[in-house]
Each structure stands twice: as structure tokens, then as C-alpha cells.
Amino acid sequence: MPLSESSAPQPPLSPANTELSANSELSATSGVILTNEQIQGLLPHRYPFALVDRVIEHEPGKRAVAIKNVSCNEPQFQGHFPGRPLMPGVLIVEAMAQVGGLIVTQMPDLPNGLFVFAGIDGVRFRRPVVPGDQLLISCELLSLKRRRFGKVKAEATVEGKLVCSGELMFSLVD
């Protein structure tokens, strides 16, 4: 079962439960829970490594679904590959990890620090991702141990077709 589906429908979170400022602009019609500007306030990544454009579903401490729009203007396509641009698999995994990071950024009682990759298990690439594609990335927190080590299950799809999946581990660096 894809991570974005569950047995019971999940209502969108209100601005109050996303712990955002009163000035946050949330649109029920567009499905945007976190805008690019809000994501930048939660994650340390910046261009060219900010790989999450918007979040459309978010349950802090549990799960998140986000979008990465793949553009031909991104720097990796100059060399990967000329004449046949493909999004590098490591960047797909990095985008999934950033969505996973958004799950824990608003959890209460976590120590201050930076969460970084600690491991990658069972990641598989199913089909290429090319400029013009829109990655839909779903992550679900599987475990958080001693408030320092975590694991997420992640999937990325394009037009409903699975392009990448696996489990990503992270740890807190003081």
C-alpha cells in the first residue's frame, strides 16, 4: 500500500496544528500545507540542495507528503546526461530524506541539532525521472529511538507510478 493511502481519510491539518505563524498563507483549494518559504524555515538546505517545493500533507511526528518539481534548469542536468537528462538517483533519495526531515522538525522535546543521514536500506529505483516530472514524495516515521536516531519509510512517484522506495535512517549531530 502506498504511504499516501491509509484505511481512514486524513483531514488536512489546520494552521494551528502545523505550529506556523499567524501570517502563514494556507490554501485549502491548492492543498498546500507548507509553502517553499515555510519549508526553508524548517530545513537547513538551500539551493541547489533544497529539493522540496511544497508540502501537501503533514502530520508532525508521523508522516508527510510533498512535491518536488523537476526542472530542466537544475544544475545536475548539464552533465547528467547531455542529450538525455535524468535526475540522479542520489538526489531523489535526498529529496525523500528532506521530506522525512520535515516529519521530525516540529516534534516537541527533541534536542537541538542537525539530523543527518545514518543509513539507507532497501532503496530501489524503478523508472527514470526527467525534467518536467513532478515527484510526489511520501514518508512515514517508522521509529525514533532515544530522540536521536530515526527511520522513515519513503516512496517517490511520478503520475502515480513508483520511481523510488526504501527506508532511510538518520541521527542527530550535536
Secondary structure, DSSP 8 states (H G I E B T S, - for coil): --TT--SS------TTTTT--TT---BTTTTBSB-HHHHHHH----TTS----EEEEEETTTEEEEEEE--TTSGGGGTS-TTS----HHHHHHHHHHHHHHHHHT-TT--SSEEEEEEEEEEEE-S---TT-EEEEEEEEEEEETTTEEEEEEEEEETTEEEEEEEEEEEEE-
